[in-house]
Amino acid sequence: MLATFLAMLSVTFGGPGCRSVRPAANPRVADASSLPAPPELDWPARISIPPRGADADGRIPDHPDGIGVERADGSPITMEFVTLHPHGEVWAFGEEDAGVNWIAAIDSGLIGSTRSFIVVTTAPTDDPPSELRVPRRRAIDVIVLTPSTRPPVGTAIVMSSLARQTPPEQALMADLLKAGFTVVTSAPPVNAIDGRTGGRTTLDLADAPEAAGRTFAAEVDLAFAAWADGLDAILDASIIEPGTFPRPVVMIGVSSGAVAAPVVAARLHAKTPIDAAVLIAGGADLDTILLETTLDPEDLRLRRRGARPDAAAAAAFTEAYRAAVRLDDPRLAEWFARRPILLLEGGFDTAIPASARATMDDRLGRPERWWYPTGHYGLFVLLPGEGDAIVRWIRRTLELGPSS
């Protein structure tokens, strides 16, 4: 009996990451171009702000208003204005600074070329309503890496965690480059510091739950839109050489990137349809995650006032959030689920609570899942050892054949 049990464990939890595997419940369409358009969403408005001209001394600006980037030693990085895309300002880094702070752990021998950008979006004063104090100017970074050894066989869009391109995430990107994928990686939006908000949204869930719900809805909408619009601008821009982003396209979302993946895929669908997705340590319903996570407000780039909300305040917050939010839409997950999806879940994750993980799983139609007996950070620790298996899943799913 014991021998049989141990044999079952070796099958169920075998492999470098000690994972259990659940096959997908239903077949998915592998060619996203054949999928219907995503649900219509009420995207937040954008205003176009051309970069300021030369100052009185004739100096040309070397960074967008309110946004700066530094090297590891604290010295400022000079940027060059590229274009005013309908979604926002596109700025490029100089060649010597491309990716310097974010991809240092990737073997340079795997990289054929590197281009680095930031895309800055600005919301008007009346959308969301002016009484909601949320930062309206936000930027995302986008790094485009091409493989060194072959023409790209496909494109991997890697949406990073709030910790930004951690070493485990870079290890996965290295495996993707080794397999011949162009890698487009981006971290969650960074807010410009302004006099009204100081660059942070403030919430008081206990004493003002309705206002907190509406404010958090605006925060989520602006953050999702900035991320989606920024990636769409770079994938759409003529500054990238033709052939850099070949299909098929796989989206890889890590933690916050997994939460935002359906929204971003909906924005990209018209020009860059996503053929498959790998979602790592993700969940659904940002209000649930905020109320139940063990992460602190600083981890989430928020300010919180007051005590923890009681049950009545939590219910009022949730009701106000769900009535106001525009992009955290359950219909998106059902649309997103029509393509092959792989979930990597830490079974004891408390940063993304179990209820949010279960909701995501249900809305995605119970896709293939690799379950690990670990927490949120433990899943990051395991990720480098799982890179080869993830790449094999991608190649098999997209019918690219084995790696050469």
matplotlib code that plots the C-alpha trace (Angstrom):
import matplotlib.pyplot as plt

x = [0.0, 2.8, 4.7, 1.6, 1.1, 4.8, 4.5, 1.5, 3.3, 6.2, 3.8, 1.7, 4.5, 7.4, 9.6, 11.9, 9.2, 7.4, 4.1, 0.8, -0.7, -4.4, -5.1, -7.4, -11.1, -12.0, -10.2, -9.2, -8.8, -5.1, -5.3, -6.4, -7.1, -10.2, -11.6, -14.4, -13.6, -13.4, -16.4, -16.7, -15.1, -15.4, -11.7, -10.6, -10.0, -6.5, -5.2, -2.2, 0.6, 3.5, 6.8, 7.7, 10.0, 13.4, 13.8, 15.1, 18.6, 17.8, 18.1, 15.8, 14.1, 15.7, 12.8, 9.0, 7.4, 7.2, 9.0, 12.7, 14.8, 18.0, 20.9, 21.8, 24.3, 21.6, 22.7, 19.9, 19.3, 18.8, 15.8, 14.8, 11.2, 10.1, 6.5, 3.1, 1.1, -2.7, -2.2, 0.6, 4.1, 6.8, 10.3, 13.4, 16.5, 19.9, 21.6, 24.1, 21.3, 18.9, 17.7, 20.6, 18.6, 16.1, 17.7, 21.2, 20.7, 20.1, 23.1, 24.0, 25.0, 21.3, 20.3, 20.6, 19.3, 17.8, 15.5, 14.0, 11.2, 8.8, 5.2, 3.5, -0.2, -2.2, -5.9, -8.0, -9.2, -12.8, -12.2, -12.3, -14.3, -12.1, -13.1, -11.3, -7.7, -5.8, -2.5, -3.4, 0.0, 1.6, 4.4, 5.3, 8.7, 8.9, 12.1, 12.2, 14.8, 15.4, 17.1, 20.7, 20.9, 18.0, 15.2, 12.3, 10.0, 7.3, 6.8, 6.5, 4.9, 6.1, 4.0, 6.1, 5.2, 5.1, 8.7, 9.7, 11.6, 12.9, 15.8, 13.4, 11.4, 14.6, 15.5, 12.3, 12.9, 16.4, 14.7, 12.3, 15.2, 17.1, 14.1, 14.0, 11.3, 11.4, 10.7, 8.7, 8.8, 7.0, 6.4, 3.3, 2.8, 4.7, 2.9, 4.3, 4.5, 2.1, 1.1, -2.4, -1.7, 2.1, 2.0, -0.1, -3.8, -5.1, -7.9, -9.8, -11.7, -12.9, -14.4, -15.2, -15.7, -18.0, -15.5, -12.6, -14.5, -14.9, -11.4, -9.9, -12.0, -10.5, -7.0, -7.5, -8.9, -6.1, -3.4, -4.8, -5.3, -1.8, -0.3, -2.5, -2.1, 1.6, 2.2, -0.2, 1.8, 5.1, 3.8, 2.1, 5.0, 6.9, 10.1, 10.4, 11.9, 9.4, 9.4, 10.5, 7.1, 6.1, 3.2, 2.3, 2.2, 2.1, 1.4, 3.1, 1.7, 3.5, 1.5, 0.1, 0.8, -1.4, -4.2, -4.0, -3.5, -7.1, -7.4, -4.2, -5.0, -8.3, -6.6, -4.0, -6.4, -7.1, -3.4, -1.6, -3.9, -2.7, -2.6, -1.8, -1.1, 0.8, -0.5, 1.8, 0.6, -2.5, -6.0, -9.3, -11.3, -8.9, -11.3, -11.1, -7.4, -7.1, -9.3, -7.7, -4.1, -1.2, 0.7, 1.0, -0.1, 3.4, 3.8, 0.7, 1.8, -1.2, -1.7, -4.3, -5.7, -7.6, -8.1, -9.0, -12.6, -15.2, -17.7, -20.1, -17.4, -15.9, -19.2, -19.8, -16.4, -16.9, -20.4, -19.0, -16.0, -17.9, -20.5, -17.8, -14.9, -14.8, -11.9, -12.0, -14.7, -15.6, -16.6, -13.0, -11.8, -14.5, -13.3, -9.7, -10.4, -11.0, -7.2, -4.9, -3.9, -1.5, -1.9, 1.0, -0.4, 1.1, -1.4, -0.5, -0.3, -1.6, -0.5, -3.1, -5.8, -7.4, -10.8, -9.2, -7.3, -10.4, -12.5, -9.8, -9.7, -13.5, -13.8, -11.1, -12.9, -10.5, -7.5, -4.4, -2.9, 0.4, -0.1, 2.8, 2.9, 4.3, 3.3, 3.6, 7.3, 8.1, 6.6, 9.1, 11.9, 10.7, 10.2, 13.8, 13.6, 10.3, 11.4, 12.3, 8.9, 7.0, 8.8, 8.0, 4.3, 4.3, 6.0, 3.8, 0.6, 1.6, 2.7, 6.2, 7.8, 10.7, 13.5, 16.5]
y = [0.0, 2.4, 1.6, 2.3, 5.6, 6.6, 5.7, 7.9, 10.8, 10.3, 10.6, 13.4, 15.6, 14.6, 17.1, 19.9, 22.1, 19.3, 20.1, 18.4, 18.7, 19.1, 18.9, 21.5, 20.8, 21.9, 22.2, 25.8, 27.5, 27.8, 30.5, 33.7, 35.5, 33.3, 34.4, 36.9, 40.4, 41.0, 42.6, 46.3, 48.2, 51.8, 52.7, 55.7, 58.8, 60.0, 63.5, 64.1, 66.1, 66.8, 67.1, 70.6, 72.5, 73.9, 76.0, 79.6, 78.4, 76.3, 72.9, 70.1, 68.0, 64.6, 63.0, 63.4, 65.7, 64.1, 60.8, 60.1, 56.9, 56.3, 53.9, 51.6, 54.2, 56.9, 58.9, 60.0, 58.2, 60.5, 59.6, 60.7, 61.6, 59.3, 60.0, 61.0, 57.9, 58.1, 56.2, 58.3, 59.7, 57.2, 57.8, 55.7, 55.0, 55.5, 52.3, 52.3, 52.3, 49.9, 47.5, 48.3, 48.2, 45.4, 42.6, 42.3, 38.7, 37.6, 36.2, 38.8, 36.1, 35.1, 38.6, 39.8, 43.3, 45.4, 48.4, 50.1, 52.5, 54.2, 55.1, 57.9, 58.3, 61.1, 61.1, 64.3, 66.0, 64.8, 61.1, 59.8, 62.5, 65.2, 64.5, 61.1, 61.8, 59.4, 60.0, 60.8, 60.6, 57.2, 55.4, 51.9, 50.6, 48.2, 46.3, 44.5, 41.7, 39.7, 36.3, 36.1, 32.7, 32.6, 34.6, 34.8, 31.8, 33.8, 36.6, 36.3, 39.3, 39.0, 41.2, 41.4, 41.5, 44.6, 43.7, 44.4, 41.8, 39.8, 37.3, 34.4, 36.2, 37.0, 33.4, 32.5, 35.3, 33.7, 30.4, 32.1, 33.8, 30.5, 28.9, 31.6, 34.0, 37.8, 38.9, 42.0, 42.6, 45.3, 46.1, 47.6, 51.4, 53.9, 57.1, 60.6, 62.4, 65.4, 67.9, 66.6, 62.9, 62.6, 59.8, 57.5, 56.7, 56.9, 54.7, 54.7, 51.4, 51.4, 54.9, 55.8, 52.5, 53.8, 56.6, 54.1, 51.7, 54.4, 55.6, 52.1, 51.5, 54.6, 53.5, 50.0, 51.4, 53.9, 51.4, 48.7, 51.2, 52.6, 49.1, 48.0, 51.3, 51.4, 47.9, 48.5, 51.7, 49.8, 46.8, 49.2, 51.7, 52.0, 52.5, 48.7, 46.8, 44.7, 41.1, 41.7, 40.5, 37.5, 35.3, 33.2, 35.4, 34.0, 36.2, 35.5, 37.2, 37.0, 38.0, 41.5, 40.7, 37.7, 39.7, 42.3, 39.8, 39.6, 43.4, 43.8, 41.0, 42.7, 46.0, 44.2, 41.9, 44.0, 44.2, 41.6, 38.7, 36.5, 32.8, 31.3, 32.4, 31.4, 32.9, 32.6, 33.4, 35.4, 35.9, 37.7, 40.6, 43.3, 44.2, 40.7, 40.7, 44.1, 43.0, 39.6, 39.9, 39.7, 42.2, 45.7, 48.9, 49.8, 46.5, 47.5, 51.1, 52.4, 54.4, 53.2, 55.1, 53.9, 50.4, 47.3, 47.4, 45.3, 43.1, 45.9, 48.3, 45.6, 44.9, 48.6, 48.9, 45.9, 47.1, 50.6, 49.2, 46.8, 49.5, 51.9, 49.8, 49.7, 47.3, 44.7, 42.9, 39.2, 38.9, 39.4, 36.2, 34.2, 35.7, 35.2, 31.6, 30.6, 30.2, 27.7, 28.8, 27.4, 28.4, 28.1, 28.3, 28.3, 26.3, 28.2, 31.7, 34.4, 37.4, 36.3, 34.8, 31.4, 33.0, 35.1, 32.2, 30.0, 32.7, 33.1, 29.4, 29.1, 32.0, 30.7, 27.4, 25.4, 25.4, 23.3, 24.0, 23.2, 23.3, 23.7, 23.2, 26.6, 30.3, 33.3, 34.0, 30.3, 30.0, 32.7, 30.6, 27.6, 29.5, 29.2, 25.4, 25.3, 27.5, 24.6, 22.9, 26.1, 26.7, 23.1, 23.7, 26.8, 25.2, 22.1, 24.3, 26.6, 23.6, 24.9, 21.5, 20.7, 23.2, 22.7]
z = [0.0, 1.0, -2.2, -4.3, -2.6, -3.1, -6.7, -7.1, -5.5, -7.9, -10.9, -9.5, -8.1, -10.3, -12.1, -11.1, -9.5, -7.6, -9.4, -10.0, -13.4, -14.3, -18.0, -19.6, -19.2, -22.7, -26.1, -27.0, -30.4, -31.1, -33.8, -32.1, -35.4, -35.8, -32.4, -32.1, -31.0, -27.3, -25.4, -25.9, -23.0, -21.8, -22.0, -20.0, -22.1, -23.1, -23.8, -26.1, -24.6, -27.0, -25.2, -24.1, -26.5, -25.9, -22.8, -22.7, -23.0, -26.1, -24.2, -25.6, -22.9, -22.3, -20.4, -20.3, -17.7, -14.3, -15.3, -14.9, -15.2, -13.4, -13.8, -10.9, -9.7, -9.5, -12.5, -14.8, -18.1, -21.1, -23.3, -26.8, -27.8, -30.6, -31.4, -30.1, -30.5, -30.1, -26.8, -25.4, -25.7, -26.8, -25.6, -26.4, -24.3, -25.8, -27.1, -24.2, -21.6, -23.3, -20.6, -18.3, -15.1, -15.9, -17.8, -16.3, -15.3, -18.9, -20.8, -23.4, -25.8, -26.1, -27.2, -30.8, -30.2, -27.4, -27.7, -24.6, -24.4, -22.0, -23.0, -21.0, -20.8, -19.3, -18.3, -18.5, -15.4, -15.8, -16.7, -14.0, -12.2, -10.7, -7.1, -7.3, -6.4, -8.5, -10.4, -14.0, -15.6, -15.8, -17.6, -18.5, -19.6, -22.6, -23.6, -26.9, -27.1, -30.2, -30.1, -31.3, -32.9, -35.4, -36.8, -34.3, -34.4, -32.5, -30.0, -26.2, -24.4, -20.7, -18.4, -15.2, -11.5, -9.3, -8.3, -11.9, -14.0, -11.0, -11.6, -11.8, -14.5, -16.4, -16.3, -18.0, -20.6, -21.2, -21.9, -24.4, -26.2, -26.3, -28.0, -30.6, -29.4, -29.6, -26.0, -25.2, -21.5, -19.5, -15.8, -14.3, -14.7, -12.6, -11.6, -12.1, -8.8, -8.7, -6.1, -5.6, -4.9, -4.5, -7.0, -4.9, -4.6, -1.0, 0.2, 3.5, 3.4, 7.0, 7.4, 3.7, 1.9, -0.9, -1.8, -1.5, -3.9, -6.5, -6.1, -6.4, -9.5, -11.1, -10.0, -11.5, -14.8, -15.3, -14.4, -16.7, -19.5, -19.2, -19.4, -22.3, -24.3, -23.8, -25.1, -28.0, -28.9, -29.1, -30.9, -33.4, -33.8, -37.0, -35.0, -34.7, -37.6, -39.7, -38.7, -35.1, -33.7, -35.8, -34.9, -33.1, -30.0, -26.5, -23.5, -20.2, -17.1, -13.7, -10.6, -11.4, -15.1, -14.9, -13.3, -16.2, -19.0, -20.3, -20.4, -22.3, -24.7, -25.5, -26.3, -28.5, -30.2, -33.4, -34.4, -32.2, -31.3, -28.5, -29.5, -26.1, -22.6, -19.5, -16.3, -13.2, -9.6, -10.8, -9.7, -10.5, -9.0, -7.8, -4.9, -3.6, -3.8, -2.1, 0.8, 1.4, 0.4, 2.9, 0.8, 2.4, 0.7, -0.2, -2.1, -4.0, -4.6, -2.6, 0.6, 3.1, 6.0, 9.0, 10.4, 8.5, 7.3, 9.1, 7.1, 6.4, 5.2, 3.1, 1.5, 0.8, -0.7, -3.0, -4.1, -5.0, -6.7, -8.9, -9.9, -11.0, -12.5, -16.3, -17.2, -14.4, -16.3, -15.8, -19.5, -20.5, -18.8, -20.6, -23.9, -23.0, -22.2, -25.8, -26.5, -24.8, -21.3, -18.8, -15.1, -12.6, -9.1, -5.6, -3.6, -0.4, -2.0, 0.4, -1.7, -4.3, -2.0, -2.7, -3.5, -6.2, -7.6, -7.7, -9.4, -12.1, -12.7, -13.0, -15.4, -17.6, -17.9, -15.8, -18.2, -17.8, -14.4, -12.8, -9.0, -6.6, -2.8, -2.2, -1.6, -3.8, -3.4, -3.4, -6.9, -8.0, -6.5, -8.5, -11.8, -13.1, -12.9, -14.7, -17.7, -20.0, -19.3, -19.9, -23.2, -24.2, -23.4, -25.5, -28.5, -28.4, -28.0, -30.8, -33.0, -33.4, -32.9, -30.5, -30.0, -32.3]

ax = plt.figure().add_subplot(projection="3d")
ax.plot(x, y, z, "-o")
ax.set_aspect("equal")
plt.show()
